[in-house]
Amino acid sequence: MSCSKIFSGDLPELTYKIIKYFQNDYSTLHSCILINRLWCRLTIPLLWENPFSIPTNNYNFIETYFKTKLNESKIINDSLLPSASNTLFNYPKFLKYLYTYKFTFCIAKWLETSKPEIGLYSVTGLNDMCISLFKIFIENEVNLHTLEIEVSSTYYNTCLDKILELILQNKNFIHNIKNLKLFIGDYDEFKLIKNRITEIINLQQNLKKILIGYDDLPSYQSLLLLKEYNCSNTLNTITFYHVNFNDIFNFYKIFEQLNVLESVNILYCSFLNTDFIQQIINLTKPFKLKSLFINELFQIESLHLLLQKSGDSLENFGFDFNRNTIPRKILLELFIKYCKNIKFLDLFEFEIQITYKIFDLIESIKKNLNYLSIHIWEDNRHLSIGNSIILQNLGQILPNKLEYINLSLVIKENDFKVFLENSQDIFINKLLIFRQGGSDDILPYIKKYIMKEKRVRYLAIENIKKRRELSDLKDIVKEFKLHNIRIQSYRDLSINFDDFTMNID
């Protein structure tokens, strides 16, 4: 009865909750459009809230924007744009997320395929199209949720400058932003753009999250310490991404002025030294470190101090052992001692000598662990010896349920069989296997222990040696589908770190 009401449209609020569950599953959302008018009306806004980030090579959606009749008199220029017409929905109104680089890139690709007469590298033509489309968003009073600004050393920056100028001329466009992401980079020639970004920050009243990346911290520090900064009582999340913490002063003042800060994420930053850590230690307010990803030298004493203060709040941890000379066992012992609440664990290139200490870490966070990635590359023979040990011992220490596990290893048939046998009672929503070596066929074991037992919901297997994916085998895909298991490409199913960074809480 409830299902019939949902499909007939009697319960629109419940129907919307169901559809929103598939927010990033674009193929399913397209199927939802075809069910009935209600489902179509509820689904279309989700498909159009972030169209510039949908991973396809189809850019025709841009033409749909230009067909908005409301803007006919203002944007039709020299017959380069399609004539305006009535569309089924006011598509520009649905926009919630705008990433300046992707926005410009998509328009450039659309021009390349649809308007070759403009010329792919015509800065003037690209600027005109970007500004025309941006004006459509402004005229439709878009209620933007997330704005990402990326400054890079490309000709796209000419367009970016004009976009930022247009934003500052129409301040209502960004008045309600909750999430601001800045990838500025250390480019002295773009001082005007940086000044415009400073103005945009000053205008924020309701900002909840800010991500700052690719620059020396002092460049951002001056922004976050402005007297006009208005988000002390709203900002709850700060993410530092590839930021250089060298030569920082008064860093603690940034955090002291934030009254509702809930989490800090430090992702692949440099110069996390004693001076930096000491400022954190001296804070009078809690410093809730939620994410820590490391890929360069880190003084063990500094790390010890940091984890003593904030290890209990750490939920996401990633470490590249091959690029660090820190004593491995000591490092792992620190995380075992202070970090019991890790949910996301991402490990690269650890040698055989610390494999069992890795198992101890997994065992210590077993209660909360939900995402696990292990990557050991075949070309490192010293490290690849431990592949068998990992597969033979990992299954019995995993939690009963995992959202995601990604194993990038040299996989031998017998080792993989042991892993599957030891993990028979575990349900894994998304299982990814990236085979870097091993001549045996593991598909029979996949069918026996996974397909027939229905232990996973999504599966991806790529064999780098054979340059083949399980998703390429159409008959196999159909066979697994009969058991309610969806086979996808490894790339589509794997967690892209940039996406993880963008969506981190």
C-alpha positions as CSV (number, residue, x, y, z in Angstrom):
1,M,0.0,0.0,0.0
2,S,2.7,2.5,0.9
3,C,4.7,1.7,-2.2
4,S,1.6,2.3,-4.4
5,K,1.0,5.6,-2.7
6,I,4.6,6.7,-3.3
7,F,4.4,5.9,-7.0
8,S,1.0,7.4,-7.4
9,G,2.2,10.7,-5.8
10,D,0.2,10.6,-2.6
11,L,3.3,11.0,-0.4
12,P,5.5,13.7,-2.1
13,E,7.7,14.4,0.9
14,L,8.5,10.7,1.4
15,T,9.0,10.3,-2.4
16,Y,11.5,13.2,-2.3
17,K,13.5,11.6,0.5
18,I,13.7,8.4,-1.6
19,I,14.9,10.3,-4.7
20,K,17.4,12.4,-2.7
21,Y,19.0,9.2,-1.5
22,F,20.2,8.8,-5.1
23,Q,21.5,12.4,-5.3
24,N,24.9,11.4,-6.9
25,D,23.7,8.4,-8.8
26,Y,22.9,10.1,-12.0
27,S,21.8,7.0,-14.0
28,T,19.2,6.2,-11.4
29,L,18.0,9.8,-11.2
30,H,17.5,9.8,-15.0
31,S,15.4,6.6,-14.6
32,C,13.3,8.4,-11.8
33,I,12.3,11.0,-14.3
34,L,10.4,8.4,-16.4
35,I,8.2,7.1,-13.6
36,N,5.6,9.8,-13.5
37,R,5.1,13.6,-13.4
38,L,5.7,13.9,-9.7
39,W,8.9,11.9,-9.7
40,C,10.1,14.0,-12.7
41,R,9.3,17.2,-11.0
42,L,11.2,16.1,-7.8
43,T,14.2,14.7,-9.7
44,I,15.0,17.5,-12.2
45,P,16.2,19.9,-9.5
46,L,18.7,17.3,-8.2
47,L,20.1,16.7,-11.7
48,W,20.5,20.4,-12.3
49,E,21.9,21.6,-8.9
50,N,25.5,20.8,-9.9
51,P,25.5,20.0,-13.7
52,F,29.1,21.2,-14.3
53,S,30.5,18.4,-12.1
54,I,28.6,15.5,-13.6
55,P,31.3,13.1,-15.0
56,T,30.2,12.9,-18.6
57,N,31.5,14.3,-21.9
58,N,28.1,15.7,-22.9
59,Y,28.0,19.5,-22.5
60,N,24.7,20.0,-24.3
61,F,23.1,21.1,-21.0
62,I,24.7,24.5,-21.5
63,E,22.6,25.0,-24.6
64,T,19.5,24.3,-22.5
65,Y,20.5,27.2,-20.2
66,F,20.8,29.5,-23.1
67,K,17.3,28.6,-24.3
68,T,15.7,30.2,-21.3
69,K,13.2,32.6,-22.8
70,L,13.6,35.1,-19.9
71,N,17.0,36.1,-21.2
72,E,16.3,36.3,-24.9
73,S,16.8,40.1,-25.3
74,K,20.0,40.1,-23.3
75,I,22.1,37.2,-24.3
76,I,21.4,36.5,-28.0
77,N,24.5,37.9,-29.7
78,D,25.4,37.6,-33.4
79,S,23.4,34.4,-33.7
80,L,26.1,32.5,-31.9
81,L,23.7,31.5,-29.1
82,P,20.7,29.4,-29.7
83,S,17.4,31.2,-30.0
84,A,15.5,31.4,-26.7
85,S,12.4,29.2,-26.3
86,N,10.1,27.9,-23.7
87,T,11.7,25.1,-21.6
88,L,9.8,22.6,-19.4
89,F,11.6,23.9,-16.3
90,N,13.5,27.0,-15.2
91,Y,16.7,25.1,-15.1
92,P,19.1,27.9,-14.0
93,K,17.0,28.4,-10.9
94,F,18.1,24.9,-9.6
95,L,21.8,25.7,-9.5
96,K,23.3,25.2,-6.0
97,Y,27.0,24.4,-6.6
98,L,29.3,26.5,-8.8
99,Y,33.0,25.7,-9.3
100,T,34.6,28.4,-11.4
101,Y,37.1,26.2,-13.1
102,K,34.6,23.5,-14.1
103,F,32.2,26.1,-15.2
104,T,34.7,27.7,-17.6
105,F,36.0,24.3,-18.7
106,C,32.5,23.0,-19.6
107,I,31.7,26.1,-21.6
108,A,35.1,25.8,-23.4
109,K,34.4,22.1,-24.3
110,W,30.8,23.0,-25.4
111,L,32.2,25.7,-27.7
112,E,34.8,23.3,-29.1
113,T,32.1,20.8,-30.2
114,S,29.0,23.1,-30.8
115,K,30.5,26.4,-31.8
116,P,33.8,25.7,-33.6
117,E,33.5,29.0,-35.5
118,I,34.3,30.8,-32.2
119,G,37.6,29.0,-31.8
120,L,38.6,26.8,-28.9
121,Y,41.3,29.2,-27.6
122,S,39.4,32.5,-28.4
123,V,39.6,34.2,-25.0
124,T,37.1,36.8,-26.1
125,G,34.6,34.2,-27.3
126,L,35.0,32.2,-24.1
127,N,34.6,35.3,-21.9
128,D,31.5,36.4,-23.7
129,M,29.8,33.0,-23.3
130,C,30.8,32.7,-19.6
131,I,29.5,36.1,-18.8
132,S,26.3,35.5,-20.8
133,L,25.6,32.3,-18.9
134,F,26.5,33.9,-15.6
135,K,24.1,36.7,-16.1
136,I,21.4,34.1,-16.7
137,F,22.1,32.7,-13.2
138,I,22.0,36.1,-11.6
139,E,18.8,37.1,-13.4
140,N,17.1,33.9,-12.2
141,E,18.1,34.8,-8.6
142,V,20.0,31.6,-8.0
143,N,20.3,30.6,-4.4
144,L,23.8,29.3,-4.3
145,H,24.9,26.9,-1.6
146,T,28.6,26.2,-2.6
147,L,31.1,28.4,-4.4
148,E,34.5,27.1,-5.4
149,I,37.1,29.6,-6.7
150,E,40.2,28.2,-8.4
151,V,43.0,30.4,-9.5
152,S,45.5,28.7,-11.9
153,S,48.1,29.7,-14.4
154,T,45.8,29.2,-17.4
155,Y,44.0,31.5,-19.8
156,Y,40.8,30.6,-17.8
157,N,41.8,33.3,-15.3
158,T,40.8,36.1,-17.6
159,C,37.3,34.7,-17.5
160,L,37.5,34.2,-13.7
161,D,38.4,37.9,-13.1
162,K,35.3,39.0,-15.1
163,I,33.1,36.4,-13.2
164,L,34.3,37.7,-9.8
165,E,33.7,41.2,-10.9
166,L,30.2,40.3,-11.9
167,I,29.6,38.6,-8.5
168,L,30.7,41.7,-6.6
169,Q,28.3,43.8,-8.7
170,N,25.5,41.4,-7.8
171,K,26.1,40.6,-4.2
172,N,22.8,38.8,-3.6
173,F,24.1,36.0,-5.8
174,I,26.4,34.9,-2.9
175,H,24.6,36.3,0.1
176,N,23.6,32.8,1.4
177,I,26.6,30.7,0.6
178,K,27.3,28.0,3.2
179,N,30.4,26.5,1.7
180,L,33.3,28.4,0.2
181,K,36.4,26.7,-1.3
182,L,39.5,28.6,-2.4
183,F,42.3,27.2,-4.5
184,I,44.3,30.3,-5.0
185,G,47.9,29.2,-5.6
186,D,51.0,31.3,-5.3
187,Y,50.6,33.5,-8.4
188,D,51.7,37.1,-7.8
189,E,50.4,38.2,-11.2
190,F,46.8,37.6,-10.1
191,K,46.7,40.1,-7.2
192,L,43.5,41.7,-8.6
193,I,41.7,38.3,-8.4
194,K,43.0,37.8,-4.8
195,N,41.6,41.2,-3.9
196,R,38.2,40.3,-5.3
197,I,38.3,37.1,-3.3
198,T,39.0,39.1,-0.2
199,E,35.9,41.2,-0.9
200,I,33.8,38.0,-1.4
201,I,35.0,36.6,2.0
202,N,34.1,39.9,3.7
203,L,30.5,39.7,2.3
204,Q,29.8,36.3,3.9
205,Q,27.3,36.3,6.8
206,N,26.2,32.6,6.9
207,L,29.4,30.7,5.9
208,K,29.6,27.3,7.6
209,K,32.5,25.7,5.8
210,I,35.7,27.0,4.2
211,L,38.4,25.1,2.3
212,I,41.7,26.8,1.6
213,G,44.3,25.3,-0.6
214,Y,47.5,25.6,-2.6
215,D,49.2,28.6,-1.0
216,D,51.3,29.7,1.9
217,L,49.1,30.1,5.0
218,P,50.0,33.8,5.5
219,S,48.1,34.6,2.4
220,Y,45.0,33.2,3.9
221,Q,45.8,34.2,7.4
222,S,45.4,37.8,6.5
223,L,41.9,37.0,5.1
224,L,40.7,35.1,8.1
225,L,41.9,37.6,10.6
226,L,40.2,40.6,9.0
227,K,38.2,42.7,11.5
228,E,35.3,42.7,9.0
229,Y,35.2,38.9,9.1
230,N,31.6,38.1,9.8
231,C,31.5,34.3,10.3
232,S,32.8,33.8,13.8
233,N,29.4,32.5,14.9
234,T,28.6,30.4,11.8
235,L,31.8,28.8,10.6
236,N,32.0,25.2,11.9
237,T,34.5,23.5,9.5
238,I,37.9,24.5,8.2
239,T,39.9,22.4,5.7
240,F,43.5,23.1,4.8
241,Y,44.5,21.4,1.5
242,H,48.1,21.4,0.4
243,V,48.8,24.5,2.4
244,N,52.3,25.5,3.4
245,F,52.4,26.2,7.2
246,N,55.9,27.5,7.2
247,D,56.7,30.9,8.9
248,I,53.3,31.3,10.4
249,F,52.6,33.7,13.2
250,N,49.5,34.3,15.3
251,F,47.9,31.2,13.7
252,Y,46.0,30.5,16.9
253,K,44.1,33.8,16.6
254,I,42.2,32.3,13.6
255,F,40.7,29.6,15.9
256,E,40.3,31.8,19.0
257,Q,37.8,34.0,17.1
258,L,35.7,31.1,15.9
259,N,33.0,30.3,18.4
260,V,31.2,27.3,16.8
261,L,34.1,25.5,15.2
262,E,33.4,21.7,15.1
263,S,36.1,20.2,12.9
264,V,39.5,20.9,11.3
265,N,40.9,18.9,8.4
266,I,44.6,19.0,7.4
267,L,45.1,17.3,4.1
268,Y,48.6,16.9,2.6
269,C,50.0,20.1,4.1
270,S,53.6,20.9,4.5
271,F,55.7,22.2,7.5
272,L,53.6,20.7,10.2
273,N,56.4,21.3,12.6
274,T,56.8,22.0,16.3
275,D,56.1,25.7,15.9
276,F,52.8,25.0,14.2
277,I,51.8,22.3,16.7
278,Q,52.7,24.4,19.7
279,Q,50.2,27.1,18.6
280,I,47.5,24.4,18.5
281,I,48.5,23.1,22.0
282,N,48.2,26.7,23.4
283,L,44.7,27.2,22.2
284,T,42.1,27.9,24.9
285,K,39.4,26.4,22.8
286,P,39.0,22.7,21.7
287,F,40.8,21.9,18.5
288,K,38.8,19.0,16.9
289,L,41.1,17.5,14.3
290,K,38.7,15.4,12.1
291,S,41.0,14.5,9.2
292,L,44.8,14.1,8.8
293,F,46.4,13.0,5.6
294,I,50.2,13.0,5.5
295,N,52.6,12.6,2.5
296,E,55.8,14.2,3.7
297,L,58.2,14.4,6.7
298,F,56.5,15.0,10.0
299,Q,58.5,15.3,13.2
300,I,57.4,12.5,15.5
301,E,57.5,14.7,18.6
302,S,55.1,17.2,16.9
303,L,52.8,14.4,15.9
304,H,52.8,13.0,19.4
305,L,51.7,16.4,20.8
306,L,49.0,16.8,18.2
307,L,47.5,13.4,18.8
308,Q,47.6,13.9,22.5
309,K,45.4,17.0,22.1
310,S,43.2,15.9,19.2
311,G,43.6,12.2,18.5
312,D,40.3,11.3,20.0
313,S,38.4,13.4,17.4
314,L,40.3,12.0,14.4
315,E,38.0,10.2,12.0
316,N,39.9,10.2,8.7
317,F,43.5,9.3,8.4
318,G,45.8,8.7,5.4
319,F,49.5,8.1,5.3
320,D,52.1,7.4,2.5
321,F,54.8,5.3,4.2
322,N,57.0,5.3,1.2
323,R,57.5,9.1,1.3
324,N,58.3,9.3,5.0
325,T,61.3,8.4,7.2
326,I,59.4,8.6,10.4
327,P,59.9,5.5,12.6
328,R,56.9,3.5,11.3
329,K,56.2,1.4,14.4
330,I,56.3,4.4,16.7
331,L,53.9,6.3,14.4
332,L,51.4,3.4,14.4
333,E,51.7,3.0,18.1
334,L,50.7,6.6,18.5
335,F,47.6,6.2,16.4
336,I,46.7,3.0,18.2
337,K,47.0,4.7,21.5
338,Y,45.2,8.0,20.8
339,C,42.9,7.5,17.8
340,K,40.1,5.1,18.5
341,N,37.4,6.7,16.3
342,I,38.9,6.5,12.8
343,K,36.3,5.7,10.2
344,F,38.3,6.3,7.0
345,L,41.7,4.7,6.7
346,D,43.9,5.1,3.6
347,L,47.3,3.5,3.6
348,F,50.1,3.5,0.9
349,E,53.3,1.6,0.5
350,F,53.9,0.0,3.9
351,E,56.7,-2.5,4.2
352,I,56.4,-6.1,5.4
353,Q,58.0,-5.3,8.8
354,I,55.0,-3.2,9.9
355,T,52.2,-5.3,8.3
356,Y,51.2,-6.8,11.6
357,K,51.3,-3.4,13.3
358,I,48.9,-2.2,10.6
359,F,46.6,-5.1,11.6
360,D,46.9,-3.9,15.2
361,L,45.7,-0.5,14.1
362,I,42.8,-1.9,12.2
363,E,41.8,-4.0,15.2
364,S,42.0,-1.0,17.5
365,I,39.6,1.0,15.3
366,K,37.4,-1.9,14.3
367,K,34.4,-0.6,16.1
368,N,34.2,2.6,13.9
369,L,36.0,1.7,10.7
370,N,33.8,2.0,7.6
371,Y,36.2,2.9,4.8
372,L,39.5,1.1,4.1
373,S,42.0,1.5,1.3
374,I,45.3,-0.3,1.0
375,H,47.7,0.4,-1.9
376,I,51.0,-1.4,-2.5
377,W,52.5,-1.0,-6.0
378,E,54.0,-4.0,-7.7
379,D,57.1,-2.2,-8.9
380,N,58.2,-2.0,-5.3
381,R,59.3,-5.6,-4.8
382,H,60.4,-5.1,-1.3
383,L,56.9,-4.0,-0.3
384,S,54.9,-6.4,-2.6
385,I,56.2,-9.4,-0.5
386,G,53.6,-8.4,2.1
387,N,50.6,-8.8,-0.3
388,S,50.1,-12.4,0.7
389,I,50.3,-11.6,4.4
390,I,47.7,-8.9,4.0
391,L,45.2,-11.1,2.1
392,Q,45.8,-14.1,4.4
393,N,45.1,-12.1,7.6
394,L,42.9,-9.1,6.8
395,G,39.6,-10.9,6.5
396,Q,39.4,-12.1,10.1
397,I,40.1,-8.6,11.6
398,L,37.6,-6.6,9.6
399,P,34.3,-5.3,11.2
400,N,31.1,-7.1,10.3
401,K,30.0,-4.4,7.9
402,L,32.0,-2.0,5.7
403,E,30.8,0.7,3.4
404,Y,33.9,0.6,1.3
405,I,37.1,-1.4,0.9
406,N,39.6,-0.9,-1.9
407,L,42.6,-3.3,-2.3
408,S,45.3,-2.4,-4.7
409,L,47.6,-5.4,-4.5
410,V,49.4,-8.2,-6.3
411,I,46.8,-10.8,-5.9
412,K,47.4,-14.6,-6.1
413,E,44.6,-17.0,-6.3
414,N,45.1,-18.9,-3.1
415,D,45.7,-15.7,-1.1
416,F,42.5,-14.2,-2.4
417,K,40.5,-17.4,-1.6
418,V,41.8,-17.2,2.0
419,F,40.7,-13.6,2.2
420,L,37.2,-14.4,1.0
421,E,36.9,-17.4,3.3
422,N,38.0,-15.4,6.3
423,S,35.5,-12.6,5.6
424,Q,32.4,-14.7,4.8
425,D,30.4,-13.1,7.6
426,I,31.2,-9.5,6.5
427,F,28.9,-7.4,4.3
428,I,30.8,-4.8,2.1
429,N,28.6,-2.3,0.3
430,K,31.4,-1.4,-2.2
431,L,34.2,-3.8,-2.9
432,L,37.0,-2.6,-5.2
433,I,40.0,-4.8,-6.4
434,F,42.8,-3.3,-8.4
435,R,45.0,-6.2,-9.5
436,Q,48.6,-5.3,-10.2
437,G,49.8,-8.8,-10.8
438,G,49.0,-12.4,-10.5
439,S,48.2,-14.7,-13.4
440,D,45.4,-16.6,-11.8
441,D,41.7,-16.1,-12.5
442,I,40.0,-15.0,-9.3
443,L,36.5,-14.8,-10.9
444,P,35.4,-18.3,-9.8
445,Y,36.0,-17.3,-6.2
446,I,34.2,-14.0,-6.7
447,K,31.2,-15.9,-7.9
448,K,31.3,-18.5,-5.1
449,Y,32.0,-16.3,-2.1
450,I,30.5,-13.0,-3.2
451,M,27.9,-13.4,-5.9
452,K,26.1,-16.4,-4.6
453,E,26.3,-15.2,-1.0
454,K,25.2,-11.6,-2.0
455,R,27.9,-10.1,0.3
456,V,28.4,-6.9,-1.7
457,R,26.1,-4.4,-3.4
458,Y,28.7,-2.8,-5.7
459,L,31.7,-4.5,-7.2
460,A,34.7,-3.3,-9.3
461,I,37.7,-5.3,-10.4
462,E,40.4,-4.0,-12.7
463,N,43.4,-6.0,-13.9
464,I,46.1,-3.6,-14.8
465,K,48.3,-6.2,-16.5
466,K,45.5,-7.4,-18.8
467,R,44.1,-3.9,-19.1
468,R,40.7,-5.2,-18.5
469,E,37.8,-4.6,-16.1
470,L,35.1,-6.8,-15.0
471,S,32.6,-4.2,-16.1
472,D,33.7,-4.8,-19.7
473,L,32.3,-8.3,-19.6
474,K,28.7,-7.7,-20.4
475,D,27.5,-11.3,-19.7
476,I,29.2,-11.3,-16.3
477,V,27.6,-7.9,-15.5
478,K,24.2,-9.3,-16.4
479,E,24.8,-12.5,-14.3
480,F,25.7,-10.5,-11.2
481,K,22.8,-8.2,-11.7
482,L,20.5,-11.1,-11.3
483,H,21.9,-11.4,-7.8
484,N,21.4,-7.7,-7.1
485,I,25.0,-6.9,-7.4
486,R,26.0,-3.9,-9.6
487,I,29.3,-4.1,-11.4
488,Q,30.9,-0.8,-12.2
489,S,34.2,0.4,-13.5
490,Y,37.0,0.8,-10.9
491,R,37.4,4.5,-11.7
492,D,33.7,5.2,-11.2
493,L,33.3,3.3,-8.0
494,S,36.6,4.4,-6.3
495,I,36.6,7.4,-4.0
496,N,38.2,10.2,-5.7
497,F,40.3,12.1,-3.2
498,D,39.4,15.5,-4.6
499,D,35.7,14.6,-4.3
500,F,36.3,13.3,-0.8
501,T,38.0,16.6,0.0
502,M,35.1,18.6,-1.5
503,N,32.5,16.8,0.5
504,I,34.3,16.4,3.8
505,D,32.2,17.6,6.8
